[in-house]
Amino acid sequence: MSMMDKKTDKMVGEFLVENSIITAAQLRDALEMQKDNPERLVGEILVTQGAISKEQLIMALEMYLLVTGMQPEHVDEWLDQDEVDMLQEKIKGKRA
């Protein structure tokens, strides 16, 4: 996994904290757990820990992608393709 993925995870996590979706403590716990499981995404860990639901994560990622204009390559490793397509369609629709 490249450093870019780590940076993106941290930015997504910070975005979740800034928007009061999770607490700073929940993000710290997830990032700590990620050190032992570097192949796992922070969002996946947060859902597993019960910090947020998968639906909340999808909505938060949608907001994050809209705000940052980033392409969701780092998202589709864990979300299934339908969810990724749905995110991209919504984002394209809002940009048009």
N, C-alpha and C positions, 0 to 999 in steps of 0.2 A: 504494500500500500504506500502510495506516495505521500509526501508531506502536504500536498494540496488537499488530500482527503481529510487529514487531521485538522487543517486550518478551516476547512468548510464545516466540519463537525462542530468545532469550537464556535464558529460564527453562528451556525444554526442554534446551538445551545444558548449563546448569549442573546440571540433574537428572542428565543422562547422566554428567557428570564426578563428581558426588557419589556416584553408584552404581557408579563404576569401570567404566563401559561404554566410555567414551572417556577420553583424557587431556586435561588442561587445554590442552596444546599443540595437540592435534587440534581442540579447540573454537575456540581462537584462530585457527588456520588457516582453519577453515570460516567464522567470522565475518568474517575479513579478505576471503575470497573473496566473501562475500555483499555486501560493500560495492560491489564491481564488478558484481554480479548481484543487485540488490535484490529481484527477483521470485522468486528461488529460496529455498526453505526450507532451514534449517540441516540438517535431517535428510537431505534430498535431497543436499546437498553432501557430508555425511559419508559417505553410501553411495557417491557418485561417487568420493570420495577413497580409498575402501577402508578407512575407519576402522571401519566397522561394516557388517554385511550388512543387507539390507532386512528380513529376519526379525527380527534383533536390534532394529532400529529400531521395528518394529511392537510387539514385546514391551515395549520401553522406553516407548513412547508409551502403551501399555495401562497400565503401572504408573504412569506420570506422570498419566494421566487419573484413575486410581483415587485416587491420593494427593491430587491437587489438586481433584478434582470438576469439572474444566473440561469444557466441551463441545468436541468435536474439530472445530470448524469450520475451524481453521487446518490441520488434517491432510488434509482431503479434496481440497485443491488438487493434491496430488501422488500420494497413495495412490489406487488405484482404488476405486470405490464398494463393491465386494465387501469389500475390506479394511476400509474405514471401517465398513460394516455389521457385520462380524465383531467389530471392536473395541467397537462400541456394544452389541452383544448380550452380549458377555462382561462388559462393565462393568455392564449392567443385571442380568445374572444374579448377579453378585457382590453387588450392592446389595440384591437382593430377600431 
